[in-house]
Amino acid sequence: MKRGIAFFIMTFAIHIVGCSESTLTNEDISNIGGDTGGITDIYQSDIISDKGEITDDAIEIEDIIIDTNESKDGDLQKDILTTDEQIFDVEEKSDILDIGSEDTIEKDAITTDISNDVITDVEERDTGGLHGIYKSNSDPYSKGGLSVKSLSITTKDGSPVDATIYVPQGYNEFAVVVFQHGFLVNNIFYSDMLEHIASHGFVVVAPQMYKADGIPLGKPKTPEEADKAIEFYNWLKNNINNITKVNCRIDLLGLAGHSRGGKVVWTILLKDSGWSKAVAGVDPVDGTGGPLGGESRIADKPFNLNVTSLIIGTGLGPESVGLNPACAPDGDNHIQFYNASSSPAYHSVAVDYGHMDMLNDSTPNCGMVCTSCKAGPDRANMRKYTGAQLTAFFRYTLQGDNQMLDILTNESKANIKVTMEHK
């Protein structure tokens, strides 16, 4: 039956192309599929009249795709017609373009930009076999295949907090990563690393939870910061697509945080584990709340969360500088977070680097916050390592790229001296 319909449509299209002055009317379009729903994908060319009619040049034989639905996984059969042009994939009959409308249809509304770096079929893992998101195939230690545009939003835009959003360019559907800054740290100090992650196909959101003025007094406690972050996430769900002008898959959300920001993201998941199935801590610290103390620890017992975890630690984090206490002290650092995490979890330690070595080289007005932690030989290599590990982790958990497991578990792949373990 379907092959008969296909032959009818091919004959009908040849007739259209052969008639130099004829046009295909709205009524003709509505009658093509009959009651079979046989046509599921039609490529629309640039030539669409403002009355909704398609001229005789608008449809050619190779531009009509018949979906036989005979493939088990929904792939088109080898014997159907294909096109070298970009196509808009209509997933259900109800989504088939209504050419009978009097409204003008713009080309940008019905085409998808497909780059060489895109795989739209995501493996059925934590993503549930979802389709359509960008998938990088670049080396995670190198810049990804997309340029990145940064946007700033403030409370004047209605957001609960200020934030910087890094938006990949050249495609239109991405998984999302939210990165929580460390205690008293400005979110823009992570921009080099976050732009790197975004270039591999993630919309990366970096909220500024409070003013980064270097003054520890008057700042929110971790539970308060987590509550504010949840308020921001809820606002983000309703507004991020309008802000970024791309399809941001909040259902594919990864959480990450540095230092106390790591404690914040685990606190969020302990409040509501439904926010994410992937969480990463960059030298996370389970402190008791700054100079006044009083906070409860969260990593002193198992998290019991159904999430995949990445914990990146530093070898110099537990060491103090002068009279300053250690920035990631023994008993409250990455070791406790890894031990509290359920399987699967991945743990690496940058042996020769310190707690703030993943920040940008330039951190204006950071003051003692950026100088009170023992530092390694350079920030560039630690920043490269941290960016690559976060990229690999979220490509594995959100983009479904199983090849990234080698980056997360193989010490020889690292650009610096590390130790690795996983469970």
C-alpha positions, 0 to 999 in steps of 0.5 A: 500500500505504502509503495503504491502511495509513493509511486503515486506521489512520485508521478504527481511530483513529476507532473508538477515539475514538467508543467512550466506554468502550473502551481500546486494549490493549498487544496492539492497539498491537503489531498496528497496524503489522503487518509494514510498519513503516508507523507511524513517529511517534506522539504520546503524550498525557498520558493513559498509565496506569501499566500502559502502556495508552492510554485512549480519550482518549489518541490522536486523529486529528490525533495520528497521523503516517504517514511515507510515506518518499517524500520524497527528504530525509525530509520528511513529505509535504503530504498526511499528517496533521499535528499542532499538538502537539509530537511525538517523532520516532522515527528508526528502527523499532527506536526505536518505543515499546514500549507493551507494557512494564509500566514507566510511561512519563513524558511528559518522556521522549517529548516535545521542547520546540520553541521559535520560535528552533529550526531542527532541520535543519542544512545539510550542511556541516562538520556532515555534515547532522546533525539536531536541534541548536538553531539561533539566528536572533538577531542575534549582537550581541544576546543570543540567545533562550535563558536560560543557567544556569552550573554549576561542576565540580571535581576532587572530581567526578572531573574532571581540572580545575575548570570552569564550564559555561554551559548554555542552557535551554529546549531539549535538544540543543546543539553544544559550545564549549570556551574556554581561558583566557589565561595566569594568567587566571581563567576566570570573568573571561570569563563575560559573553562566554561567557554571550552565546555560550551564549544562542545555543544552545551549551553553553560549557565553560570549564576552569580549567587551573591556579590563577589566582594571578598567579604565573607560576612553577610553571605548566605549559608550553603542551604540558603544558597541552594534554595536560591539556586533552585529558585533560579533553576525554576525561572531558567526553565521558563525563560532560557529558550527566549534568552538564548534563542536555541532549544535548551534541553533542561530535561538534560541538565548537568550540575557542577560546582567549584569549592563550596559550589560543589557542596551547593549542587549536592545540597540541591540534589539532596533536596530534590534528586530530580534536577539532574542525573549528572553532578560534578564537583571541582575540588568540592569542600564540605565546610562548616560555613566560613568564619562564623561556622555553624553549617552541617556537613553533607558528605559525612554519610552516603548521599544515596543519590541515583546520579552519576558523579565526577569529583576532581580534586587537587593535591595542594588543596589540603596545604596551607599558605602562611597563616591562611588555613587550607582551602580544601582541608583534609576531612572536608574535601574531594575524598569525602565527596567521592566516598559518599557518592554512589556508583557510578562515580569517577574521581581524579586528583591533579597531584601538583595543582591547587584549589584555585588553579582552574580559574582564568589567568586574569582575576581582577579585584579577586584579592585574597580569595585568589591568593590565599590558596597554595598554587601549582606551577601554572593555571593554564594546564590545570584549567585545560585538565578541568575543562576536558574532564568536565567536557568528557563527563557531560558528553558521556552523561548528557550526550551519550558518548561512551567513548568519553569513559576513556578520558575519565578513567585513563591517567595516560590521557591526561595533560598533567600528572593525575591519579584516577579511580572509579566505582 
